Structures are given as structure tokens and as C-alpha cells.
């Protein structure tokens, strides 16, 4: 795991700010201020790609449905296979809530 590359005071402050958000509406408000629409959509797209990859969809289907490039899909695949298991953790937790 390469989590250490993310460590730092500024990132701690950002993550603490995100963890302080109480509901989806607060997330919309905060991310509307802190990031561009494109940045937020890119993050959402990557999470959707991860979800579809773990569900067994093909790259072609994922590319068509999410409009993600094959490079993005490959990067997400690498993170799922060799990353810090962040996608796995979040996907499992979001599925538990449904």
C-alpha cells in the first residue's frame, strides 16, 4: 500500500473537513465550493467504473455507459488490483446501506 504518499497536514485538514459533513446536502454544498464540476464528476465517474469492474462488466460496456476512457478504466482496475483497497472498502460499505 502506498497510503504514505497521501499523508500531510493539508490533506489531514481536507479529510477532516470531509468527515465533518453530516449528510448528502452538505456534501453537495462543500464540493460545489471546493472543486469544479468536472473534478467532482471525474471522481464520481471513477467510483462508478470501480463498481462496474467489481461487478464484472467489460471495458467496452463501462466505456459506453460511463464515458470513461480506457486509460481511466485501466487505472481504476490497477487500483482495485494493487491499490490500498479504498475502492473495495467504500463499495462494500455503500452496498451494505442499500
N, C-alpha and C positions, 0 to 999 in steps of 0.2 A: 504494500500500500504506500502511496505517495502523498498522504494527507499532510505531511510536514511542510510541503511546498505552499500550503494554504495558510499556515499559521502566521499570525501577526496581529498587532494591536488594532490596526484599522479594520481588518477582517473580523476580529472578535467583536468590535463595536457594531459592524454591519450585521453580523449574525445575531448578536444580542437584540438589535433593533427588530430584526425579522421575527425572532422568538417572542418579542413583546406584543406582536399583533394578535388580536383577540378573535377575529373572525374573517371571513372572506371579504367582506366590505372594506375592512381596514387594510387588507392585502391589496385590494384594487386601488385604494387611495394612496398607499405608500408607494407601490410600484409605478403608479401613474406619475408620481413626482420624481422618483429616483432613477427611472430608466425610460428609454424611448419605447414606443410601442413595438418597434422592430426587435429590440433587445428582449422584451418580455415575451413576444411571440416566438422568438428563437428558442428561449428556454422551454416554453410550453411545447413547442414542436419536438424538441429533443426528448422530453418526457414521454410524449405520445409515441415517438419512434421506439423508445425503450420498451414501452408497454407492448407495442405490436411485435417487436422482436422476441420478447419473452413469451408471447402467445403463439409464436411460430409462423408469423406472416413472412412472405418472401420480400426481398428488397424491392422488387418491382411493384408489388402491391403497396408497400409502405411509401415508396416514392410517389405513386399515383395518389394515394389518399392523403398524405401529409404535405406533399410538395417539397419534401426534404431532398437534398441532393444525395447521391450515392456516397459522397465523401462524408456527409453528416451521418448517414446511416452507418457507415463503416466505423466512424469514430465512436458512435454510441455503442456499437457492437463490441469494440475493443474495451470500452469502459465496463460494459457488462461482464465481459470475459476476464479482464485483467485489472480492473479498477479497484476502488475502495469499497465496493458493494453498496454504494449510495443509492443507485437506481433500485437494486433489489430490495433494500430496506424500505424505501418510500413506496414502491409498488405494492409490497406486501401489506404495508400499513393502510394504504388507500383502499385496497381490496377488502381488508378487514372491516372498514367503515361502511361498506355497501351492504 
